[in-house]
């Protein structure tokens, strides 16, 4: 409406920038409050915009904003496991876990609310997004371990470990972020090697992997 | 209304018996169909009673019946872990797992739907029931292992393993109940010992437990 370029404080955001700004504001609120305790008013206030503007971007209201925020967090989470494929395999897994734990730390309440279930904002769509992240994490882990075509026993072992890591994250948040990050990370990696070693006794593919990990070290 | 005792086929059930009959009928349906695909009509038909009778017992409708069925299943599931406290500790854990896997086998679809989340029948109440079962399972495991006052590292290890066992159950159902029950059970017990052994390196209480388990064997 105005031909002059607005000053930086009033710079007009592009549609994508505005959308990201609202999602970021929502994620910062979800980090400390359960999704059901965050209103669109709160998001408008945190983003310093009007409520109608929030509704213009998310006409489906809170549920739509929540799902958009969840998708954005899911993309960020998938990046955590996308480590360059070089260096010792377990070191790469450690780096991925460091980033994962930092993500959990940052999104604390929203992460817990999502994974603990029973939330009013949980739907088959949100469940599908979370399952997508789990699948992506498993794929990244296979890549880091140099596995193509994981068999059923190796797949079950990896999926069980991913679930156990999620459980550990929730307990870690619950217990005031104890043990310290480095200890948690090393402990989780050691548990992974331990359960792989158990599976190796029942599965030649996993046995070959465990032998390769020992050579790395 | 009639002074003669009715024949066995038409025996009038007590309130409690009728309630149990309806819950059993619901559980048998939930074993093969997702909760959202089971109507009160289906339950009435399976129990061979009228729909108004189902509503008389469960005036809150399908959600109330679902929660009652879930509570009944939760009690049964808690029993799985209530093994007599004698004999070698890991043998007791194996027996408990045998019963747990039989439970999963029997309640297949309902078990999956409940744990996979995003179901329309999932509420904070159903989540609380499931969490109650997890807590009870952890308590039974401490008893079997002869642990009083588990510290944070041992607690985290046990809770992670319980979650991993749940994940394994879901995958096992998904993959046509493979591997065979005995192999799955032994594999899960071996994984438990393996992760306890990892934790033993960081926690004296767990180290004492692992030493005691080795003496049992």
HADDOCK unambig.tbl for C-alpha pairs under 7 A between the chains (distance, minus, plus):
assign (segid A and resid 117 and name CA) (segid B and resid 117 and name CA) 6.34 0.50 0.50
assign (segid A and resid 117 and name CA) (segid B and resid 127 and name CA) 6.49 0.50 0.50
assign (segid A and resid 118 and name CA) (segid B and resid 122 and name CA) 5.60 0.50 0.50
assign (segid A and resid 118 and name CA) (segid B and resid 123 and name CA) 4.45 0.50 0.50
assign (segid A and resid 118 and name CA) (segid B and resid 124 and name CA) 4.46 0.50 0.50
assign (segid A and resid 118 and name CA) (segid B and resid 127 and name CA) 5.48 0.50 0.50
assign (segid A and resid 119 and name CA) (segid B and resid 123 and name CA) 6.82 0.50 0.50
assign (segid A and resid 119 and name CA) (segid B and resid 124 and name CA) 6.57 0.50 0.50
assign (segid A and resid 122 and name CA) (segid B and resid 118 and name CA) 5.59 0.50 0.50
assign (segid A and resid 123 and name CA) (segid B and resid 118 and name CA) 4.45 0.50 0.50
assign (segid A and resid 123 and name CA) (segid B and resid 119 and name CA) 6.83 0.50 0.50
assign (segid A and resid 124 and name CA) (segid B and resid 118 and name CA) 4.47 0.50 0.50
assign (segid A and resid 124 and name CA) (segid B and resid 119 and name CA) 6.57 0.50 0.50
assign (segid A and resid 127 and name CA) (segid B and resid 117 and name CA) 6.51 0.50 0.50
assign (segid A and resid 127 and name CA) (segid B and resid 118 and name CA) 5.51 0.50 0.50
assign (segid A and resid 156 and name CA) (segid B and resid 168 and name CA) 6.66 0.50 0.50
assign (segid A and resid 160 and name CA) (segid B and resid 164 and name CA) 4.67 0.50 0.50
assign (segid A and resid 160 and name CA) (segid B and resid 167 and name CA) 5.69 0.50 0.50
assign (segid A and resid 160 and name CA) (segid B and resid 168 and name CA) 6.22 0.50 0.50
assign (segid A and resid 161 and name CA) (segid B and resid 164 and name CA) 6.64 0.50 0.50
assign (segid A and resid 163 and name CA) (segid B and resid 163 and name CA) 6.56 0.50 0.50
assign (segid A and resid 163 and name CA) (segid B and resid 164 and name CA) 5.92 0.50 0.50
assign (segid A and resid 163 and name CA) (segid B and resid 167 and name CA) 6.75 0.50 0.50
assign (segid A and resid 164 and name CA) (segid B and resid 160 and name CA) 4.68 0.50 0.50
assign (segid A and resid 164 and name CA) (segid B and resid 161 and name CA) 6.64 0.50 0.50
assign (segid A and resid 164 and name CA) (segid B and resid 163 and name CA) 5.92 0.50 0.50
assign (segid A and resid 164 and name CA) (segid B and resid 164 and name CA) 5.37 0.50 0.50
assign (segid A and resid 167 and name CA) (segid B and resid 160 and name CA) 5.68 0.50 0.50
assign (segid A and resid 167 and name CA) (segid B and resid 163 and name CA) 6.75 0.50 0.50
assign (segid A and resid 168 and name CA) (segid B and resid 156 and name CA) 6.64 0.50 0.50
assign (segid A and resid 168 and name CA) (segid B and resid 160 and name CA) 6.21 0.50 0.50
assign (segid A and resid 171 and name CA) (segid B and resid 156 and name CA) 6.99 0.50 0.50
assign (segid A and resid 190 and name CA) (segid B and resid 198 and name CA) 6.57 0.50 0.50
assign (segid A and resid 191 and name CA) (segid B and resid 195 and name CA) 5.49 0.50 0.50
assign (segid A and resid 191 and name CA) (segid B and resid 198 and name CA) 6.26 0.50 0.50
assign (segid A and resid 194 and name CA) (segid B and resid 194 and name CA) 5.59 0.50 0.50
assign (segid A and resid 194 and name CA) (segid B and resid 195 and name CA) 6.42 0.50 0.50
assign (segid A and resid 195 and name CA) (segid B and resid 191 and name CA) 5.48 0.50 0.50
assign (segid A and resid 195 and name CA) (segid B and resid 194 and name CA) 6.40 0.50 0.50
assign (segid A and resid 198 and name CA) (segid B and resid 190 and name CA) 6.57 0.50 0.50
assign (segid A and resid 198 and name CA) (segid B and resid 191 and name CA) 6.26 0.50 0.50
